[in-house]
Amino acid sequence: MFTFVYTGWEGTANNSRMFLDAIGRQENGFPHPNEGYYYVVDSGYINMPGFVTPYRGERYHLRDYEEPERAPRGSKELFNYRYSSLRNVIERRFGVLKAHLVVLGNMPNYKLHRNHLVPIACCALHNFIRSQGRGDRIFREYENEDMLIEGK
């Protein structure tokens, strides 16, 4: 389920800038994690209270660990492996969203003041389908943990 959707930025905007704006402005209502809990953010961000990134300079992608002889070595690689496994779950959720709502892959040119509403509506529809569509084929397909989807 999507719990926070932040839209309205141009496609070329820097992700870090959008992220800091989303979490930094009280009026956005960003649901900060409770103490002792963390959100997983990718390596383009910095570690800060409530947000955790992978270790830099260590293997990171799930594909790096596919063969048994390439198992994680050391605590940092093990962390990155588990981190990457969790990131893959998150990326599969975006895959489900895009598979259900193909409009996201080919956005029509709506007026600028309306364009940002489409992803919000799609996430709301996704959450409704998730809560009501227990036998949904696309959700079942993307539940497969062997499906590797690398984020951008």
C-alpha positions in Angstrom: 0.0 0.0 0.0 1.2 3.5 -0.8 1.1 5.7 2.3 2.5 9.0 0.9 2.5 10.3 -2.6 4.3 13.5 -3.5 3.8 15.0 -6.9 4.0 18.3 -8.8 7.7 18.4 -9.6 9.0 18.5 -13.1 10.5 15.2 -14.4 14.0 16.6 -14.4 14.0 17.6 -10.8 16.7 16.1 -8.6 15.3 13.3 -6.4 17.2 14.4 -3.3 15.8 17.9 -3.7 12.2 16.5 -3.9 12.8 14.2 -1.0 14.2 16.9 1.3 11.2 19.1 0.4 8.7 16.3 1.1 10.1 15.5 4.5 11.1 19.0 5.5 7.8 20.9 5.1 5.3 20.4 7.9 2.4 21.1 5.6 3.2 18.1 3.5 2.2 15.8 6.3 5.0 13.3 5.6 4.6 10.3 7.9 8.1 10.2 9.5 9.0 6.8 11.0 8.7 6.2 14.7 11.9 6.0 16.7 13.6 2.7 16.1 12.0 2.3 12.7 13.5 3.3 9.3 12.6 4.0 5.7 14.9 2.4 3.1 16.2 5.1 0.7 18.5 4.4 -2.2 22.2 5.2 -2.4 21.6 8.7 -3.9 20.5 9.9 -0.4 22.3 10.3 2.9 21.8 8.4 6.1 19.8 10.5 8.5 17.6 9.7 11.5 14.7 7.5 10.3 16.3 6.8 6.8 18.9 4.2 5.9 21.0 3.8 2.8 23.3 0.9 1.7 27.0 0.9 2.5 28.9 2.6 -0.2 31.8 0.8 -1.9 30.3 -2.7 -1.1 28.3 -4.9 -3.5 24.8 -3.8 -3.6 22.5 -5.3 -6.3 20.8 -8.6 -5.8 22.2 -9.9 -9.0 25.7 -9.5 -7.4 24.8 -12.3 -5.0 23.0 -14.8 -7.3 25.6 -17.6 -7.4 26.3 -19.5 -4.1 30.0 -18.7 -4.3 29.1 -15.0 -4.4 27.4 -15.1 -1.0 27.8 -11.9 1.2 31.1 -11.7 3.0 31.2 -9.6 6.1 28.6 -7.6 7.9 28.5 -4.7 5.4 27.8 -7.0 2.4 25.2 -8.9 4.4 23.5 -5.6 5.2 23.6 -4.6 1.6 22.2 -8.0 0.5 19.3 -7.7 2.9 18.8 -4.1 2.0 18.7 -4.9 -1.7 16.2 -7.7 -1.0 13.9 -5.2 0.7 14.4 -2.7 -2.1 13.4 -5.4 -4.6 10.1 -5.8 -2.7 9.6 -2.1 -3.0 10.4 -2.0 -6.7 8.0 -4.9 -7.3 5.2 -2.7 -5.8 6.0 -0.1 -8.4 5.9 -2.8 -11.0 2.4 -3.8 -9.9 1.3 -0.2 -9.9 2.5 0.3 -13.5 1.1 -3.1 -14.7 -2.4 -2.2 -13.3 -2.4 1.4 -14.4 -0.6 1.7 -17.8 -1.5 5.4 -17.9 1.6 5.9 -15.8 3.9 4.6 -18.5 2.3 6.8 -21.2 1.0 9.9 -19.5 -1.4 12.0 -21.6 -0.8 15.7 -21.8 -3.3 17.1 -19.3 -3.2 20.7 -18.2 -0.2 21.2 -15.9 -2.4 22.0 -12.9 -4.1 18.5 -13.3 -1.2 16.4 -14.4 0.1 15.8 -10.8 -3.3 14.4 -9.8 -3.0 11.3 -12.1 -0.3 9.5 -10.0 -2.2 10.3 -6.8 -5.4 8.8 -8.3 -3.4 5.7 -9.5 -1.9 5.1 -6.1 -5.4 5.4 -4.5 -6.8 2.9 -7.1 -3.8 0.6 -6.5 -4.5 0.6 -2.7 -8.2 -0.1 -3.3 -7.4 -3.0 -5.7 -4.9 -4.3 -3.1 -7.4 -4.2 -0.3 -10.3 -5.7 -2.3 -8.7 -7.8 -5.0 -7.5 -10.8 -3.0 -7.2 -13.0 -6.1 -5.7 -10.4 -8.4 -3.4 -12.0 -11.0 -0.9 -9.1 -11.2 -0.4 -9.0 -7.4 0.2 -12.8 -7.4 2.7 -12.5 -10.3 4.7 -9.7 -8.6 4.7 -11.6 -5.2 7.3 -13.9 -6.7 10.5 -13.2 -4.7 12.6 -14.5 -7.6 11.4 -11.6 -9.8 14.3 -9.1 -9.7 13.4 -5.5 -10.5 16.3 -3.1 -10.3 15.4 0.5 -9.4 16.6 3.4 -11.4 
